[in-house]
Every structure is written in structure tokens, then in C-alpha cells.
Amino acid sequence: MAKTSTFARSQKKPKFSTRKVNRCFRCGRARGYMGAFDLCRICFRELAGKGELPGIKRSSW
């Protein structure tokens, strides 16, 4: 989990557009961010495994 202050800072509009940091809305993680779902890879895997993401299925073959 990211610190509350770090997450709050990332929510503000930055002075320059290159300073924008994408963060997971659940845990605040900056790395492994998936923009289509607004989640990090870890949260994505948890929610997909539980079946809580619409349109996402676990593959098995």
C-alpha cells in the first residue's frame, strides 16, 4: 500500500504534464499499472480470480 500522502499527491493536477503518475485506485501502487482497468497487476489478478471484473475470464486449457 502506498502512503496516504503519496496517493493524495498523485491525485492533484501536476504543474507539468510529464509529472503525472498513474496509480492503482485500490492500493496506490505505481508500477505494473493497467490503464484499461485503472488497477495494478496484483489487484487485477485478485479481482479477476474472484470473478469481480466484468468480461474477464481465467483461461484454462
N, C-alpha and C positions, 0 to 999 in steps of 0.2 A: 504494500500500500504506500502510495505517495503521501508525503506530509500534506496537511491541510493547506498550509501556506503556499506550497509549490503548486498544488492543484488550483487554488484560487488565483494565483498569479497567471497561470496558463489560460484562465477564462477571460482575463482582461484583454482589451484590444491593444496589441503591441504598437510601439512607436514606429517601427519599421515592419513591413510585411514579411521579411525573411526571418523575423524572430518568432513567428507563430509556431507553437509546439502542439502537435496533435497528441491527445491523451485519451485513454480509455475512460469512459464515463462511469464505470463501476469501481475500478480500483485506482485510476490515475496513472497507470503505467504508460511511459512514453515510448518504449521500444516494443517492436512486434505489433504495431498498431495496424488494424484493418479498417480502412476508411469506409468501406461499404457498409460495415456494421457498427462503426464507432466503438469498437471493442479491441482489446489486446488479444493476442493469440491464446493466452491462458483462459481468459473469461469466455472467449468464443468456444473453446473446446469444452469447457464445463457446461455452458448453456446448450450447445449442440448435442452433447451426450445425454442431457436430460430431456431433449426434445422441445426446448422452450424457444427455439428460433424458428419462425415460420419459413418453410421452404428448404430447410437444411435437414438432410438425412445422413446418418452414418452409413458408409459403404461397407459392404461385407461380400466377399466373393470367395 
